[in-house]
Amino acid sequence: MSTGDVFPAVYLAEIINERDAARRGAAIERLIHPDICHVSFDRPVYGRAAFERRVAAMVASLTPGMKASLRDAPRVERDTAFFRWQLSEDGNRPVATGGAFVVLTAGVATWFYATLDRMDFEPIESRHR
């Protein structure tokens, strides 16, 4: 369980930046509702298992030195959080940026909308069409 001001950093650290599938799965179990609606890559997926498959495919497309981080502090109002994020290789200039809007119920994400501006990073675009 998480609050809107903590969820973005925990999500990026324990789900997007986690390369170990078992640890990532435990974080997904803790932070993502079983019936989540996740909208990204131009289409929605429903349910925790579909979300986990989507994240696994995206993480597999990242290079070992690529990490996601917050671009600024999340904006939170009641049960919603909006945050901007970036992907960069070893802390260099971002190769992708995006934003996310998350609805939390009892501290877990029930609805998640994410955007992605791919910049020069081809693997994400080619693997998620």
N, C-alpha and C positions, 0 to 999 in steps of 0.2 A: 504494500500500500504506500501511496505517496501523496503529497500535496502539490497543487499546481505550481508553486514556486520551486519545488525540488524536482518534480517529475522530469523536466527537460534535461537537466544535467545527468540524472540517473539513467534515463532512457538512452542518451548518447553513450555514456560510459559503459553501461552494463548490457546493452543490446546491440547498438550499431558498432561500437568499438571492440566488442568481445568476439574474439576469433574462436574460442572454445565453445562448441555447440552445446555441451551439457550445461555450462555456466550461463550461456545466453538463454537456453531453454528455461532454466530456473528463474532468471530475471523476467522473462516473458510470462511465466506462470504467476509471478508476484505482481507484475505491473499492468498486464493486459487482460481485459475481461474475456471470458470464454466466447461471448457473442459479439466481439468487436467488429465494427465496420471500419476498414482502413481504405481510404481513397488516396491513390497515388499512381503514378505511371499511367495516367489516363483511364484507370478503371478501378472499381472497388473490389475488395476481397472481404469475405465475411468469415468470422470465427478465428479463434486463436491458432488453430493448425494452419490455416491458409496464410495468416499473418506471419507465422514462424517460417513457412516455406518462402514467402516473399523476402523476408529479411535475410534468410540464409543465402538466397540467390544473389541479393545485393551485396552482402558481405563477401561472398566468394569472388565477386568482380573487383574488389578493392585490392590494391597492392599492399604488401605487408606494412609499409610505412605510412599508409593513408589512415588518417583519423578524422572523426567528426568532432566539432566543438561548437559551442554557442558563439554567435556573433555579438550578442548583447544580452542584457538581462531579460528574462521572460516577462511578458505582461500577463497578469493573472486577474481574473474577476470571477468570483464565486467558484463554480465548478469548471471553469475553462482556463486554458493556458495557451498563449500564442508565443512561439519562439522562432528566432531566425538562427540558422545553423550554417556551417561550412565544412567542406571536406578539403583537407590539405595533406600534402605529402611531406612528412617530417617537419611540420610547422611552417612550410614555405607558403607562397601565394596560393590562395584557394583555387582549386580546380573545379569545384562545384559549390553552389550555395542554394539555399532554399528556406522555406518557412514551414511551420506546422501549427495547426490549430487542433487542440485536444480537449475533449470533454471527459472529465473524470467523474466517476460515480463510486462513492465509498473508497476513494483513493486509487482506483484502477481505471485505465483508459477504456472507454466504451465506444468512442467515436474519434477517429483520427484522420485528419486531412493534411497531406504533405505535398509541398511543391519542390521542384528540383530544376535549377538552371545548370545545365551540364557544362557550360563553358567549353573547355578543351578535353573533357574526360570522356572518351569514346566507350569504354567498357560498360558503363551503366546504361547508356542509350542502346547499345546493340543487344544487351542481354534481357531487356525488359520490354521489348516491343511485342 
